[in-house]
Every structure is written in structure tokens, then in C-alpha cells.
Amino acid sequence: MLVRLWSPVFKIDGQARKPIEFRPGLNLVEGGDEAENSIGKSTVLEIIDFVYGGKRFLSSDAVRLSQAVGHHAIYFTIRLNGVDFHYSRDTSRPDLVQPYIDKGWKTPAGQALGIDEYMDQLYFAYGLKPLDASFRDLVGRFCRVDASDLSVLDHPLSAAPKEPAHKGATALLRLFNLYKEIEDTQEALKTAQNEKKLLESMAKSGFSQYISITKKSERKEAEQRLQSAKTELAQHKIKVDLDLFEERDQAEAEQQRLRAQLRPIETSINTFRGRLAAVNATLNGQTRLTTEDLEHFYEYFPNANRELLETVEMYHNKLVGIMQEQLLEQRQLYETAIASLKAQMSRLMRSIHALGESVELDDEVYQESGELVASIRQYEQQIEMYDKTQEIEERRKQLKAELEQAIPLKLNKLAAALNAKMREFNDALYPNERRRPPLLSFKLGRNAVTYTFDHNGDTGAGAKSKNLLILDLAVLHLTPLPLLIHDSALIKQIAHFPVRHLLDLYEQTRNLGSQAGEPKQVFFSFDATKKYGEEALGSVAEARVIRLGEGSHALYGFTWNVEEEGTHE
């Protein structure tokens, strides 16, 4: 809640005014008994609106006119969840808000905040974040700070006279946390409609063989073809499996036969290798006895016939020399035989390996390339896409039914709650007679929700103004809206009697709690108090936060609509 407000240019009798202290519930800015103009009542409300992020004060006479005050700073304190936050906002740089660490606004607390950052702080502190709208869009519509707001009496939710009705309805629905549900449902329905339309167009155009079923009967036919193809594929797999088994059995038998042929070849190779080794040893002299060998022999057998042994060895060596050509031919013969046998073995091994690889088949070989598998996939895709289309259609119907039935029911329930609260307040303003209250209703269109505000047979200026005020009060009571700002221009056409009771309704708002953990507030400008009777005098005195008058008792200590002597020609 707003706690204090001050500016060094606020004056009274030539002296600086003390900070304006605010309270829960009604905070009344009182003017003179003669309803004097241009003394600052509306300006105070514009400044409060400025505190809450508004811009209308920037174009006010006080800031705009050269003979008035010009640019100046506004200092204020806002209490949120029991903690006071001190700020200032200057009209010369309205996009910045300066925080302070002390209640006297003497010591800045770091750099100034951007206006958006400051508004975000209020947005979160007042618990409005879940409502998915800006602080000003929600709150600004109920800050009615001057007579220009009379132009929206027939469209009281509008932020400006020409704003479309759906924007005001949207803001109100957001305050009741209902709009997101409607928006999500509308978006979901739009998505479902687009998806269904796309699938149906593709099916009819024939662009895809997988999206071609549009009727239930066609789906049934595709299901039958699918089952038939699956049965044929199963039979085909059985046949392939049997063929593979026979082929594998034959291959294994052939492998055994070939391996049997390998064994004699291996034996022959080993035999020829042994003979080749002997020939090579003979040719290399590895079988000859040397003199050294014989000497070692004689050491162990001293009685051996040396002459006979040496004669035998001599003849052996001569024989090798004589047979060398035959030995070389024999070696060539053995090497050729071994090479031929190895070639035979190599051919047999390749044949054995080939038989092993030729039977290593699985389902993927014939499934991925088979026409049956392609057909099965096509039928499955067609059925799946048809089912997807039907699922989308079912969701579309549900969403459409929700928009046409469930959501209108919720809108009617919301309108009934608002109308009941407005009737309650209307009865409080006229306790001695039955006056018709205004009626608010919603209409759900294809793309947006709109509203109508029916004055219920009484279209007089006073009735319209009264109806706007009690609508605002109803919204304050039923939503997280933290405050109202009402200018005295709104009550000028209303009779004195209901206005006295309006003050009581304003005061009752002190019992309402905002989402920031503080009481809600109403800021109201009021003048000519005596005309409203003794009852009004007491209410005004209790709720008054500042009293303004002409001249030195105006908000800034002077009025700029009075021409001083000697200034005219």
C-alpha cells in the first residue's frame, strides 16, 4: 500500500508541506466547500497514478504550463508485506525510479531502476504475475484520475475511449485468472483444426501414399490388406527358413567332404617336406662325417677300425658328388609337389569358407527388400495417419464443446458474481428503494471475448457514473486488484444521498487484503462536503489525507489560473 507522498514543491502558505500520510481503505483528497477548481485535487490523484507507473501526470497543467510548476520530483513510500520501500520519480526523467535507504529520501540505494524494472517489482509484490499481463494493463484501467474518464461510462473497462471492447474484457478476465484458460483452449482448437485440415488435404490430393484414407470403410479395407500381407509374409518366412535349413545342411555335408579331402593332402605335404629336408641336408653336407667327428668317435671307441671307417666316408663323399645332379632334380620335384598340394588345400579352404558364409542369412535380408514388407509398412502408416486424424478430430470436438459450453458457463458464472456484487452495492447506495443495478455480460467470439455493460434502463449521466463506480468496487472486492483511484468528476452527476453511502462503501475496503500482504486502498477526491450533510462530514474527516483550497492552500501553494495585476494588456 502507498504509505507516504511528498515533493519539495508541495507548499502551503509559502512553506513546504509535510509528507501526505496514507491509510488502509479510503484516502480522501478534500477540496473547498465551494468545489473550487484548479487547486490540485485531480493533480494529487494523477501523482498517485504516477507513483504506480502512470503517465497522465506528465501532460498535466502543473508540469506542462510555463506559468505552473514545471518538472519536479515525486517522493513516495510503498509498504509491501510489512516492509517500507522508498522511491522517487522525476517528471524530467520519468523512465527512471530512484530507490532510497531511508524514509527521508536522503540517501539513494544504488542506481536508479528503469521504469519497467520498477513496475516488475510491483507486479510480483502485488501477486499479479500469474495473471500474465502488465501491471498497468491490469491496474491502470481502474485509475480514473480526471473528467476525461466520463467518456468511457458505456465501456467502463476501456483504458481509452476508442479501445476495442475485447481488450477491456481480456484485462478483467486476467484479473479473475480466467483468460489464460480461454486463450489456451482457443489456441489448442486452432491448432487441432489446422492439423486436421492439413491431413485431410494431403489425403485427398494423393501427395502421399501413407496419407490416403479418409473414411472408416477405407480403414477397414486397409486393415484387411494388412492382415493378409502379414499372413503371406509369415508363410514366406517359414519357406525361407526351411530353404535355409536345407541349404545349411547341404553346406555342412559338403564342408565335411571337403575337409576329408584336406587330410590326405596335408599328409602328403608333410611326407614331401620330410623328403625335401633329407635331400637338402645331403646337398648341404649336413650328413657327412668330418675328421673332427671321427676323432671324437675314436676317443670313445679306441679299438675301432679307423682305416675301414675313413674308407667308407671317402666313398660316401664321392657318391654325393656323383649324385648331386640327381639330388637337385629330386629337390625340385619335391618342391613342385608341395606347391601343388598347397594350392589344392587353398582351393578347398576357400570352398569351405564360402559354404559357411553363403548360409549366414537373417530376416533383415528379405524383409527390407521384400515387397511384402513395403506393403505392410504402407498399410500400417495409412491406418496410423487415419487414426491420428480421428484423434485430432475428437480433440477438436472436445475443445469446440468446451468453448461453446464449458467456458461460456464459466463466463456466465463470473458475470453473475460481478452482477451480484454490483446489486449489493447498488442496494447499499439506495437502502430505501429498489433501484435496478447495472448488468455486465460476456460474449465469447471466435477470436476474443467481448463484454457489454447494460445500465439496465437508466441511461442518465448520474446513473452511468454510479454504475461505473460500483463496477470498480466489485472488481476491487473480487480480484487481486490492489487499488482504485476515483476523481470527484465522477460523482458530480450523482445525487447527494447515494454519494454519502458511497463513502461508506469506500471505507469498507480497508478490510480487503491485497496480494502484497497489505490492505487495499481507494484514493478519492471530494469537495463541497457540507452539501452532503452531517453524515458525510464525519466520514470525510476520518478519511481525509489532505485538504486543499484556493491560493496559498492549493497543492503547490499557488494557482496558475489567476491572472496577476499588470500582466494583462
HELIX and SHEET records of a PDB file:
HELIX    1   1 LYS A   41  VAL A   51  1                                  11    
HELIX    2   2 ARG A   56  SER A   59  5                                   4    
HELIX    3   3 ASP A   61  ARG A   64  1                                   4    
HELIX    4   4 ILE A  115  ALA A  125  1                                  11    
HELIX    5   5 LYS A  129  LEU A  131  5                                   3    
HELIX    6   6 PHE A  135  VAL A  139  1                                   5    
HELIX    7   7 GLY A  140  PHE A  142  5                                   3    
HELIX    8   8 ALA A  147  VAL A  152  5                                   6    
HELIX    9   9 ALA A  165  LEU A  175  1                                  11    
HELIX   10  10 TYR A  179  SER A  205  1                                  27    
HELIX   11  11 LYS A  216  LEU A  283  1                                  68    
HELIX   12  12 THR A  291  TYR A  300  1                                  10    
HELIX   13  13 ARG A  306  SER A  358  1                                  53    
HELIX   14  14 ASP A  363  SER A  369  1                                   7    
HELIX   15  15 GLU A  371  ALA A  401  1                                  31    
HELIX   16  16 GLU A  402  ALA A  406  3                                   5    
HELIX   17  17 ILE A  407  LEU A  429  1                                  23    
HELIX   18  18 ALA A  461  LEU A  478  1                                  18    
HELIX   19  19 SER A  488  ILE A  491  5                                   4    
HELIX   20  20 HIS A  496  GLN A  508  1                                  13    
HELIX   21  21 THR A  509  ASN A  511  5                                   3    
HELIX   22  22 THR A  529  TYR A  532  5                                   4    
HELIX   23  23 GLU A  534  ALA A  543  1                                  10    
HELIX   24  24 GLY A  551  HIS A  553  5                                   3    
SHEET    1   A 6 ILE A  20  GLU A  21  0                                        
SHEET    2   A 6 LEU A   2  TRP A   6 -1                                        
SHEET    3   A 6 ALA A  73  LEU A  80 -1                                        
SHEET    4   A 6 VAL A  83  ASP A  90 -1                                        
SHEET    5   A 6 LEU A  96  TYR A 100 -1                                        
SHEET    6   A 6 LEU A 113  GLY A 114 -1                                        
SHEET    1   B 2 LYS A  11  ILE A  12  0                                        
SHEET    2   B 2 GLN A  15  ALA A  16 -1                                        
SHEET    1   C 5 CYS A 143  ARG A 144  0                                        
SHEET    2   C 5 LEU A 483  HIS A 486  1                                        
SHEET    3   C 5 GLN A 521  PHE A 526  1                                        
SHEET    4   C 5 GLY A  25  GLU A  30  1                                        
SHEET    5   C 5 ARG A 544  ARG A 547  1                                        
SHEET    1   D 2 LEU A 439  LEU A 444  0                                        
SHEET    2   D 2 VAL A 449  ASP A 454 -1                                        
END                                                                             
